[in-house]
Amino acid sequence: METLPHELRAALKAAYPNLTDAIIDRTEALLSARMLCDPETEQDEIARLDRERRELIRKEMPRYAEILQAARARMEESVPAERAKVRITLKKPPG
Amino acid sequence: MATSTGTVQLISWIGDTVVATIAAPPLADRAVFIAFRSVDREPTLHCKAVMANLLVSAFISGYPIEARYNSNWEIEQVTVGAFDISPVGPAIHGDFYSIGGVDIPPDVEIVFDSDTMTVAVDPDMVRPHCVFLTALPSEIPLGRNVVSLRSANWTSNPVPIDVNAGPPQTARTLYSGWPKHRPYTIALAANPGIETIEGDFVIDPVMADRARYHRASVSCVRSLLTMAEDLLRQNDWDRQIRFISIFDATLSANEDNALAQEVADSTIMAPRNHRLEAFLARYDAQADIVFVVFRSDTHNRESATATTDYATSTTGGTAFTYDGVEHVHGYYPRTPGSATMSVTIGNRTMTPFHEFGHAASDYNNGRVRDLYDDNTTSSFAINKKWRAQSSDPIPAIFATYNGVDFPSDPTRDGLGYPPDWVSYHPELITPENPNLMDNYRGGQNSSLLSRLDRLTYAWFTDRLRAKFNR
């Protein structure tokens, strides 16, 4: 999992003017820690981190996922099809 | 003994005799034969059968042969010539297409020559041992073509191929890797189904957009093999790596087929890593790393799971020490490392390599962690350590790996450690660009220049070497 793009961070702060970078960073840190847990052996730790993160989101930015989805949809450039550059040379028919 | 070298134009059986016509313009066509006689002993008959099979194969493929024959024009030896390039798999309009070779120059183009036209195509990716096309252009005529690679100063041998209209293959080898049992393998898989937060299974929309899956897949390979970070291509190592693709549009979304799951209260899509091995086995495939290519409007953020290697006692491994404690680079994964990759990733991005950094590490013998936060953990991390207090100085030596001291990064990539952080990182290879596992987009230069730190690079190099040489 990579860092939250600044466009998405800005969208969260626009939706919640009192939201601080520290709270966003804490949410991201909990999410990152959760994603680095072994899903096979660390279910308890995953549940603990999810619980803490859920409470933080509910308290500070209840529309967190919705805002991120909308912001990402806006910034997600349509990936241009890197169409292969093709050069065609026709051959003259015999005769 | 005379020799005729060229393509087999005609081949037929007349009684116990195989007659072949070999064309080698501008010389006249030469009819030669193999006679199966009742007096021939078993080894002789076997040898003649092999020669006849070679003639038939050469006739079908269009590959040139060299036939040596006696004064009666009876063949005594058949040799199929070697090519200096090797097309990988069938040529199908719209499907991936790749050609292997040696010392392929970076300015190469792929040339398809047919009776009616010559079609030259710029590859989407070039490495010295392989060129990749995201999709074989439909402008190339169906049927027999001769393909070659051509650059300003070099042209490969021409290789006859048959171009088909489709459909594209379900499972395809993009590059075969080292010719050995279980070469290190990276799989790209279109995700058949998504497990939702509610626990339902829904079809992944990526299955309706194969063209975009192809582009995302090549973006992954491009990220791993062509950017500033040379971990996988040092000493042309990537020649050893097998790349495969699976796009199976026939599958329904269910517990067995879903390879990705939504993570609640987030926009993260996570790999269902416990399903990967069985999924790959259906296509007679195994992999060390799997990129699960998906599409979602709600959960479009990538993530990874690390590898879980088999215990050394099961399949072997190479021991290493980290700060005096012994660990192991396992040879084979019990559960492959995996990363989800949104089909909307750009053409040039480091996201696949960042997630590879997590996926290729090992839950039990060293995890490669994100460096953009101050998370602490009790699990064994290769690239992150913690001070007791944020006011404590950062130790000059980060860690001792296999007896070698690796320095710390005192300034965190030039981004600076926040004053309340206790975590710190190893020294970078290129201090002017942020660490690939950190907020690598936060530097002054292009994010494509970001690399790993020296310690993680050395550790991964040994880990990959252990797996390459298994």
HADDOCK unambig.tbl for C-alpha pairs under 7 A between the chains (distance, minus, plus):
assign (segid A and resid 1 and name CA) (segid B and resid 302 and name CA) 5.81 0.50 0.50
assign (segid A and resid 1 and name CA) (segid B and resid 303 and name CA) 4.43 0.50 0.50
assign (segid A and resid 1 and name CA) (segid B and resid 304 and name CA) 6.74 0.50 0.50
assign (segid A and resid 1 and name CA) (segid B and resid 355 and name CA) 6.70 0.50 0.50
assign (segid A and resid 3 and name CA) (segid B and resid 372 and name CA) 6.92 0.50 0.50
assign (segid A and resid 3 and name CA) (segid B and resid 439 and name CA) 5.86 0.50 0.50
assign (segid A and resid 29 and name CA) (segid B and resid 373 and name CA) 5.69 0.50 0.50
assign (segid A and resid 29 and name CA) (segid B and resid 375 and name CA) 6.23 0.50 0.50
assign (segid A and resid 33 and name CA) (segid B and resid 375 and name CA) 6.59 0.50 0.50
assign (segid A and resid 36 and name CA) (segid B and resid 305 and name CA) 6.88 0.50 0.50
assign (segid A and resid 38 and name CA) (segid B and resid 363 and name CA) 6.54 0.50 0.50
assign (segid A and resid 54 and name CA) (segid B and resid 265 and name CA) 6.49 0.50 0.50
assign (segid A and resid 65 and name CA) (segid B and resid 265 and name CA) 6.25 0.50 0.50
assign (segid A and resid 65 and name CA) (segid B and resid 266 and name CA) 5.44 0.50 0.50
assign (segid A and resid 65 and name CA) (segid B and resid 267 and name CA) 6.04 0.50 0.50
assign (segid A and resid 69 and name CA) (segid B and resid 267 and name CA) 6.92 0.50 0.50
assign (segid A and resid 69 and name CA) (segid B and resid 298 and name CA) 5.57 0.50 0.50
assign (segid A and resid 79 and name CA) (segid B and resid 344 and name CA) 6.38 0.50 0.50
assign (segid A and resid 79 and name CA) (segid B and resid 346 and name CA) 5.76 0.50 0.50
assign (segid A and resid 84 and name CA) (segid B and resid 121 and name CA) 6.44 0.50 0.50
assign (segid A and resid 84 and name CA) (segid B and resid 122 and name CA) 6.13 0.50 0.50
assign (segid A and resid 84 and name CA) (segid B and resid 123 and name CA) 6.98 0.50 0.50
assign (segid A and resid 84 and name CA) (segid B and resid 124 and name CA) 6.90 0.50 0.50
assign (segid A and resid 85 and name CA) (segid B and resid 121 and name CA) 5.58 0.50 0.50
assign (segid A and resid 85 and name CA) (segid B and resid 122 and name CA) 5.45 0.50 0.50
assign (segid A and resid 86 and name CA) (segid B and resid 119 and name CA) 6.66 0.50 0.50
assign (segid A and resid 86 and name CA) (segid B and resid 120 and name CA) 5.67 0.50 0.50
assign (segid A and resid 86 and name CA) (segid B and resid 121 and name CA) 4.58 0.50 0.50
assign (segid A and resid 86 and name CA) (segid B and resid 122 and name CA) 6.84 0.50 0.50
assign (segid A and resid 87 and name CA) (segid B and resid 119 and name CA) 5.63 0.50 0.50
assign (segid A and resid 87 and name CA) (segid B and resid 120 and name CA) 5.04 0.50 0.50
assign (segid A and resid 87 and name CA) (segid B and resid 121 and name CA) 6.44 0.50 0.50
assign (segid A and resid 88 and name CA) (segid B and resid 117 and name CA) 6.79 0.50 0.50
assign (segid A and resid 88 and name CA) (segid B and resid 118 and name CA) 5.75 0.50 0.50
assign (segid A and resid 88 and name CA) (segid B and resid 119 and name CA) 4.54 0.50 0.50
assign (segid A and resid 88 and name CA) (segid B and resid 120 and name CA) 6.43 0.50 0.50
assign (segid A and resid 89 and name CA) (segid B and resid 117 and name CA) 5.48 0.50 0.50
assign (segid A and resid 89 and name CA) (segid B and resid 118 and name CA) 5.04 0.50 0.50
assign (segid A and resid 89 and name CA) (segid B and resid 119 and name CA) 6.40 0.50 0.50
assign (segid A and resid 90 and name CA) (segid B and resid 116 and name CA) 6.13 0.50 0.50
assign (segid A and resid 90 and name CA) (segid B and resid 117 and name CA) 4.25 0.50 0.50
assign (segid A and resid 90 and name CA) (segid B and resid 118 and name CA) 6.40 0.50 0.50
assign (segid A and resid 91 and name CA) (segid B and resid 116 and name CA) 5.28 0.50 0.50
assign (segid A and resid 91 and name CA) (segid B and resid 117 and name CA) 5.05 0.50 0.50
